[in-house]
Amino acid sequence: MNQKSFISISMFVFIIILFTTGLIIEVAEAIVYEEAIIPPYILFIMSFLTAMHVISGIFFVLLSIFHIVKNWNVLKNHLKKNVKINKEGILVMVLVLTAAILAYITAYIKES
């Protein structure tokens, strides 16, 4: 078995699961929890999706660690050559900052 291939494919599958379950949970919470009476099967589905999301997140983090370990030499060589800040690095920082701002706004709106 090719470990690098297995890790990469697994990470791809788990990121799709994380994206899908996260989106469904957010939309469902906005719709379902406004209702006064929530059927038990909806609560079960929400619990299942939440658990699936959390467990997939844990697997994704573990696979990410294995991915870094397996590709450590490549990453180390890449960082040695590309120490300077380039367009791609700035774009990544902007995306991370945007995600943090959106998460803060979302949390603030939910608590209001």
C-alpha positions, 0 to 999 in steps of 0.5 A, spaced: 500 500 500 502 506 498 502 510 504 502 517 501 497 516 496 492 513 502 494 519 506 492 524 501 486 520 498 483 520 506 485 527 507 481 529 501 475 525 503 475 527 510 475 535 508 469 533 503 465 530 509 467 536 514 465 541 509 458 538 507 457 536 514 459 543 517 454 546 511 448 542 513 449 543 521 449 551 520 443 551 515 439 546 519 441 550 526 438 556 522 432 553 520 430 547 525 432 551 532 427 556 530 421 551 530 418 550 537 417 543 536 423 539 534 421 531 532 426 526 535 428 524 528 431 531 526 435 531 533 438 524 532 440 526 525 443 533 528 447 529 533 449 524 528 452 529 523 455 533 529 459 527 531 461 525 524 463 532 523 467 532 530 470 525 528 472 527 521 475 533 524 480 529 528 481 524 523 483 530 518 488 533 523 491 526 525 492 525 517 495 532 516 500 530 522 502 524 518 502 527 511 507 532 514 511 527 517 511 523 511 513 529 507 518 533 512 524 533 507 520 536 501 517 541 506 524 542 509 527 543 502 521 548 500 522 552 506 529 553 505 529 555 498 522 560 499 524 563 506 522 570 503 515 572 503 511 571 496 505 573 493 502 566 495 504 567 502 501 573 503 494 570 500 494 565 505 495 570 510 489 574 507 485 567 507 486 565 514 485 572 517 479 573 513 476 566 516 478 568 523 474 575 522 468 571 519 468 566 525 468 572 529 462 575 526 459 569 526 460 568 533 458 575 535 451 574 531 450 568 534 451 570 541 447 577 540 
